[in-house]
Amino acid sequence: MNFRAALAAAPFATRMKENSMRLHIGLCAVLAMLPTASGAETAPMVWTNDHARFVIQSVAPDGRLTGTYENGSGFLCGGVTYPVTGWIDGDRISYTVLRKDPRGCGAMQTWTGFINAGELVVQYLDVFSKAGENSIVSGSDRYRRQ
C-alpha cells in the first residue's frame, strides 16, 4: 500500500495530524527565512532583479506583510518607492502596490508566487491607464534575496 492509500485509509484524526505536521514543517522552514513576526528584525528582507527592488519591512503573526517596491528608472513609475501590502502563508506570497503620484502614475500591480531556495518566483498583473484607456499586462518575474 502506498503512502497516499495508507493515509486515505487512516482515521480522520491521523490524517489531520499528518497534514498539520506538514504545514508546521513548511511554515517553520519559511519563517526561518523571514523577518521576525514582531517586526523587530534588525534589517529588512530585500529582493531584487534587473529592474526592481522589493523590500519586506515587517511580517505580522497572521502573515500580513508591509514593505516597499521600486521599479528601475526605465520602467513605468520608475525611480519612486511605493508602499506594499500583502500576505505570506508558508512558502506562498502575495503582495500589491498602488502607484499614484502627481506626475500621473496610476498603476496598480499584484504579484503572487512562492519562495524557493533563496529565490522569489511570481506571476504578476499590472493594471494601468494610458491615454484614458485601462490596460492589463501579465507576466512572470524572479527575484533574488540580497
C-alpha positions as CSV (number, residue, x, y, z in Angstrom):
1,M,0.0,0.0,0.0
2,N,1.5,3.4,-1.0
3,F,1.6,6.4,1.4
4,R,-1.5,8.1,-0.1
5,A,-3.6,5.0,0.1
6,A,-2.5,4.3,3.7
7,L,-3.2,7.9,4.6
8,A,-6.7,7.8,3.0
9,A,-7.4,4.6,5.0
10,A,-6.3,6.1,8.2
11,P,-8.7,7.6,10.7
12,F,-9.6,11.2,10.2
13,A,-7.6,12.3,13.3
14,T,-4.5,10.6,11.9
15,R,-4.9,12.4,8.6
16,M,-5.4,15.7,10.3
17,K,-2.3,15.2,12.4
18,E,-0.2,14.3,9.3
19,N,-1.5,17.4,7.4
20,S,-0.9,19.6,10.5
21,M,2.7,18.3,10.8
22,R,3.4,19.0,7.0
23,L,2.0,22.5,7.4
24,H,4.1,23.1,10.6
25,I,7.3,21.9,8.9
26,G,6.8,24.0,5.8
27,L,5.9,27.1,7.9
28,C,9.0,26.7,10.1
29,A,11.2,26.5,7.0
30,V,9.8,29.7,5.6
31,L,9.8,31.5,8.9
32,A,13.5,30.9,9.2
33,M,13.9,32.9,6.0
34,L,11.6,35.8,7.1
35,P,11.9,38.7,9.4
36,T,10.5,38.2,12.9
37,A,6.7,38.4,13.2
38,S,7.0,41.2,15.8
39,G,8.6,43.4,13.1
40,A,11.7,43.8,15.3
41,E,14.1,42.4,12.7
42,T,17.5,44.1,12.5
43,A,17.4,44.5,8.7
44,P,14.6,44.3,6.2
45,M,14.4,41.4,3.7
46,V,15.5,42.7,0.3
47,W,14.6,41.1,-3.0
48,T,16.0,42.4,-6.3
49,N,16.2,41.6,-10.0
50,D,17.5,43.5,-13.0
51,H,14.7,46.1,-12.9
52,A,13.1,46.3,-9.4
53,R,13.6,46.2,-5.7
54,F,11.1,44.7,-3.2
55,V,11.7,45.2,0.5
56,I,9.7,43.3,3.2
57,Q,9.8,45.5,6.2
58,S,7.6,43.5,8.6
59,V,5.5,40.4,8.8
60,A,2.7,40.2,11.4
61,P,1.9,37.0,13.3
62,D,-1.1,36.4,10.9
63,G,1.2,36.6,7.8
64,R,0.4,40.2,6.8
65,L,3.4,41.9,5.3
66,T,4.3,45.5,4.7
67,G,7.1,46.9,2.7
68,T,8.2,48.9,-0.3
69,Y,8.6,48.4,-4.1
70,E,10.6,50.4,-6.6
71,N,10.8,49.9,-10.4
72,G,14.0,50.9,-12.1
73,S,14.1,54.4,-13.7
74,G,13.5,52.9,-17.2
75,F,10.1,51.3,-16.2
76,L,6.6,52.6,-15.6
77,C,6.5,54.7,-12.4
78,G,10.3,54.0,-12.0
79,G,12.6,55.7,-9.6
80,V,10.0,56.2,-6.8
81,T,9.4,53.9,-3.8
82,Y,5.8,53.0,-3.1
83,P,4.2,51.2,-0.1
84,V,3.4,47.5,-0.4
85,T,0.9,45.3,1.5
86,G,0.4,41.6,1.2
87,W,0.4,38.2,2.8
88,I,2.8,35.3,3.4
89,D,1.4,31.9,4.1
90,G,4.0,29.1,4.4
91,D,6.2,29.5,1.3
92,R,3.5,31.3,-0.6
93,I,3.4,35.1,-1.0
94,S,1.1,37.7,-2.5
95,Y,1.6,41.4,-2.4
96,T,0.2,44.6,-4.1
97,V,1.4,48.1,-4.8
98,L,-0.7,51.2,-5.8
99,R,1.5,53.7,-7.6
100,K,-0.3,57.0,-7.5
101,D,1.6,60.3,-7.7
102,P,1.4,63.8,-9.1
103,R,3.4,63.0,-12.2
104,G,0.5,61.0,-13.5
105,C,1.5,57.5,-12.5
106,G,-1.6,55.4,-11.6
107,A,-0.6,51.8,-11.9
108,M,-1.8,49.0,-9.6
109,Q,0.2,45.8,-9.6
110,T,-0.1,42.5,-7.8
111,W,2.3,39.6,-7.5
112,T,1.6,36.0,-6.3
113,G,4.0,33.2,-6.1
114,F,6.4,31.3,-3.8
115,I,9.8,31.4,-2.1
116,N,12.1,28.6,-3.1
117,A,15.9,28.2,-2.4
118,G,16.5,32.0,-1.9
119,E,14.5,32.9,-5.0
120,L,11.1,34.6,-5.1
121,V,9.2,33.3,-8.2
122,V,6.0,35.2,-9.0
123,Q,3.3,35.9,-11.6
124,Y,2.0,39.4,-11.8
125,L,-0.9,41.5,-13.1
126,D,-0.3,45.2,-13.8
127,V,-3.4,47.4,-14.3
128,F,-2.8,50.9,-15.6
129,S,-4.4,53.7,-17.7
130,K,-2.7,55.1,-20.7
131,A,-4.3,57.8,-22.8
132,G,-7.5,57.3,-20.9
133,E,-7.7,53.5,-21.7
134,N,-7.4,50.9,-19.0
135,S,-5.0,48.0,-19.7
136,I,-3.9,44.9,-18.0
137,V,-0.4,43.3,-18.5
138,S,0.6,40.0,-17.1
139,G,3.8,38.1,-16.8
140,S,6.3,36.4,-14.5
141,D,9.3,37.6,-12.6
142,R,12.1,36.2,-10.4
143,Y,13.9,38.0,-7.5
144,R,17.0,37.0,-5.6
145,R,17.3,37.7,-1.9
146,Q,20.1,40.2,-1.1
